[in-house]
Every structure is written in C-alpha cells, then in structure tokens.
Amino acid sequence: MTEASQLKVWAAVLIALGCATVALLVVLNTAPAASAASRDHGASFAVSCPFSHRASDDPIMHSGHPGASHSHDFFGNRSTNASSTYKKLLAAGTTCSRTADKAAYWMPTVKWNGKTLNPDRQAVFYYRAGGKDYKKVKAFPAGLRVVTPEGKEVSWRCGQRTTRRGPPRRCTSGVLGVRIIFPDCSNGKPDSHNHRAHMAYSREINGKTRCPSSHPISVPVLTMNVTFSLPTPRGPVSLSSGSPSTMHADFFNAWHQQSLKFLVSHCINNVPPKKPRPPECRA
C-alpha cells in the first residue's frame, strides 16, 4: 500500500472515530432521563431492612395477644411479636443496614396464585421530605406507632414497569414489587385510639405541600419498598388480610433516637431536594 493510500485509510478511520464520538456525546446529552430518574436526590436517606420473620402477631393492633392477627411479614427488628414494647425493641437485634435502626416494619403476607411469597432481600425504606419544606422536617418521636389506611398510597409493579394501583395478574419479569407510603404529619402524640388518628398525609395548601393544621408537625415521608420473586408468570395476588385492596403497613419506631435525629438533620434538613444525596445517606 502506498503512503498516499495509507493516509487515506487513516483519514477515514479518524473521521469514523470522530463521528462515533459526536454520536456518543449526543446520546449522553440528549438522553439523561433514565439516569436522572434513578439518581439519588437530597432531603432524604434510606435504609435496607431485609425480611426477618413471619407470624400472626401485631404489637399495635393486637398488643399482648399472640396469634390474634392475620399473618404478617416483619422487617428490621428481629424480635417483633405481640408483646413488643419500645424498650424490648431497642434491646433486640435488627436486619437493617443501619444498626441504629431497631424499628419494626411489617405488612400482610403476600400470596401469588395461592402460594405464599417470601420477600426478597432488597426491602428498602426511604425517609424523605416529600415535597414539604425540608428544613422543617422533624424526626419521628420515640415509640411512635403508625398503621397506614388500607389501600391508600399503595402501588404495585411488575419488574421495573410503571407502578399501578392494583397488582398485576401476569408478570413475566418474575419480580413483583409493592410500595406503601406512610402519613407524614403528626399531632405530636405517639399513638391514638385507632392507631391512625394521630397521623395524617400532607397535602397541597395554597400551592405548597404542607401539613394540615390538625397535624402540624412535619415528619419524614416513610416509603416501604418490598419485592418478591414469583414462581409462575400468572397470579393473582392475595393477602393474608384479604383482597389486594386491604394492603397496608405498620411502623413501630425504635430507632436509637439520637441517630435518627442526626440523619434527619444531616440528610434532610441540610440537603436541598435538588442536590445529590450524600453517600452516607444512601441505603
């Protein structure tokens, strides 16, 4: 090959590489949506709390009465049972990635086509400002008990597909997910007669997300995310509490209180929502 021919070949290669580089830059600059959607954002922190155990107990709704409840799947605190108290939970172990999180989280046992499902190890709990003024969010009080309303703020997904209000009846991805959002406004009391009245959901008031005057204390939006591996592609979903519309979740706060207050201050109050979430605030 002559020197002139070699130069032509190299010129062609350089042009091709230049075009490829331009194309790559175009893709990176015009398609950030996927990465933006998965990016960790500020005013939040997360903790991973894998499945711990299963029992027909409920230390909030049926305190002191073992076996009186429908079956529940428990996450976080390893000791949760019908006789659990704040002090007992604090003294027990936890499955959570943050050892200071001794809280108990639970939900009805889920079945798929009649077969009981065991939650995967990716159960993640997010604590967020949730659109409220992030500087005013306060830590949950010690010993707080919360039961979400049945079917409210519950969404389901199949794999990574868009969430839906009702669970799918067919899921070829083999992964079922459920997300439950807890109320994020408090009246200052750790519990109430029906275990729900002391909490409320924030709402838009005068164009801003705020707490109602009846529950003026802004606390984190606790979001529970649980996934299940499915044995077959076809469902349907049923719960130990009944139909999918009865899905709910419970939270008994037994964090080491100083650690919880630090995370709320460091990860929510001091990090604007548009800023990246610091590494230490991730699960």
N, C-alpha and C positions, 0 to 999 in steps of 0.2 A: 504494500500500500504506500502510495506516495505521501510526502509530507503534507501536501495540499489536501489530500483525501482524509488524512488523519485529523487535520484541523477542522474539516467539515464535520467529521464524526463527533469530535469533542464539542463543537459548537451546538450540534443537535442535542447532545446529552445535557449540556448546560441549560439550554432552552427548556428541555423537558423537566429538569430539576427545578428550574425557576417557576414553571407553570404549576408543578406539584406543590411547591412552597406557597405560592399565591393561593392555590385551591385550599390548602390546609388552613391558612390564615383566614380565608373567607368562612370556612366551616366553624373555626373557633370563635370568630367574631359575630357570626350570624345565628349560631345555634347554642346559646348558653342556657336555654330554658331547662333542659334536663339537669344540668349541674346545679343551676340556681335552685331548682325545686328540692334537691337533696342536700343543699348546703345547710350547715348548722347556723342558726341565727341567734342573736343575742336575746337578752331578757328571758333567759331560760336555762335550765340544767336538766340532766337526765340521769337515770339510774336503771341498771339492768337487774331484775329480780326474777330469776327462773322459778319455775313450778317447784313447790315444796312438798305438799301432800294433799290428800283428798279426804273429806269427812262430812258427815251430815250434821255439822255444827255451825253455829252463828253466834259469836260472842256479843253481837249488838242486838239483833232481833230476838234471840233466844238465849240470853245470857244465863248461865247456870243450869241449862237444860241440855245435856249432851244427847245427840241423836234426834233432836226435835225439829231440825231443819231439813230442807231438801239438800242433796249433795252439793258441796262447794269445792272448788279448786282454790287452794291457798298459795300465795306467792309471798316472798320476803321472809317474814318471821317463821321460823321452823316449829314453833311451839303452839301456834294459834289453835285454840279449841274453845268449847263453850264456856269455859271458866276463865278465859284470858282477861287480864286486867292490864292497866298501863305498866305497873311495876313488874308483873310477870313477863310481859313482852320485852321490856328493857333488859331483863336478865337473861334472855334466851339468845340463841344464835339466829343468823339470817342467811338467806341465799343471795342477798343483794351485793352488787359490785362495790357499793359504798358500805363499809361495815358499820358506819354510824346509823344506817337506815335499818332500824329494828321494827319498822311499821309492818302492819299486817294488811295485805290486799287480798280480796277474794271475789269470786264470781261463780255463777251456777256452772255445773259440769255440762259440757257440750257433747252432743252425740251427732254422728253423721250416718244417715241410713241405719239408725238403730244401734250403731257401735260407738261406745264411749271413746272420746278422743283424749289423748294426753297432750297438754300444751308443750310446744317446742321450747327450747332454751333461750329464745330470743325475746322473751317478755320484757318490754321496756316501758318505763314510766317517766313521762315528761312533766316538768313543773315549769309553767310559762306565765308571763304577764297576761297573755291572751287578749291583747288589744287595749287593755286598761292602761292607765298611767303607770309605767313600770317602776317609777320612783316611789310609788305609794304602796306597792305590794308588801304585805307582811307575812311572816312565817305562820303556818298553822299553829294554833295553840297546842300545848302538850295534852295528850289524851283525847284529842278531837276524834269524834266518831261521825262518819258520813255514809249514808246509803243513797245511791242515785235513784231517781224515779225510774220505774220500769219502762223500757223502750225509749226513753228520752236521751238525746245526744249519743245514740248508738249507731255505728255504721259498720258494714261488713265489706270484705274484699276477697277476691279470688286471685291469688298471686299478687302481682303489682297493679292489677287493674283498678280502675276508679272505684272508690267506695260507693256503697249503696245502702239504703235504709234497711232493707231486708236481706237476709243471707241468700246466696246463690243456691240453686238446686243441682247445678252441674259445675264442676270446677276441674278442668283438665290440667291445670297447672299443678295440682296436688297439694296446694298450700291455701288454707283458709285463714283469714285474718279478721279480728274484731277489734274495734276501738270504742272505748267508753270514756266520755268526758264528765268529770265531776263538777258540781257547782262551785263557783269561785268567789262567793260573797258570804260574809258571816255576820251574825248579830252579836258575836262576842262570846257565845256560850258553847261549851264543848259537846253538848247533846241537847235533845228535845224529846217531848213525849212520844213522837212518832219517828224519831231519829232522822227526820228530814227538815222539819220546820225551822231549824236554826241556820240553815244554809239556803242560798238562792243563786241563780245564774245571773251573771252580769247581762246588761242589755244596752242598746243604743238609746242614749238620753241626750237630747239637744245636739245630735250629730256626733256624740262621742260615746265610746263604750265605758259604761260606769256601773257601779253597784247601786241597787235601789236604796232608798232612804231607810227601809225597814231592815236592811242588812248592809250597813255602810262600810264594813271592814273588808278591804280588798285583800284576798289571799291568792296563792297561785292557782292557775288552771291545771289541775291534775288530770293527765290523759293516760289511760291504761291501754297498751297495745299488746295483744296476745295473738300468736299464730299457732296453727295446728297442721300437722302432716296428715293428708287424707288417704285412707286405704283404697278408696274407689273414686272414680270421677263423678259419680252421681250421688246425690244426697237423698233426702233433705236433712236440714238441721233441726234438731230438737234440743230442749234444755231440761235439766232436772227440775227446773221451776215451771215448766210448761212449754208453751209455744215460743218461737223466737222473739215475739213482742214483749216477753217478760224479762228479757235480758237486762241486767243491772250489775252494779259492782259496789263493794264496800271497802272502806278505808278506816283503819284504826291507827291514829298517829302515835308511834312510839319511837320516832327519831330521837337520837341524842339532840336535845333541843338547841344547844349552842352550835352544833354542826349544821343543823337545818337553818338557823338564823344566819350563819355565815354564808351558806350557799345562796340564800335568798338575797342577801346584801351584795355578795360578790358577783353572782351570775345574773341576777335580775335587776336589782336597783342600780347597779353601776355599769351595766352594759346595754346601751340603746338597742332596740329591736333590729335596726338596720346594720348593726355591727356584727361581725362574725362572733360566734360563740367561742370563748376561750377553751383550749383543750381540756383544762381541768373541769370544765362544766359539762363535758360530754359524758355519755354513759360509760 
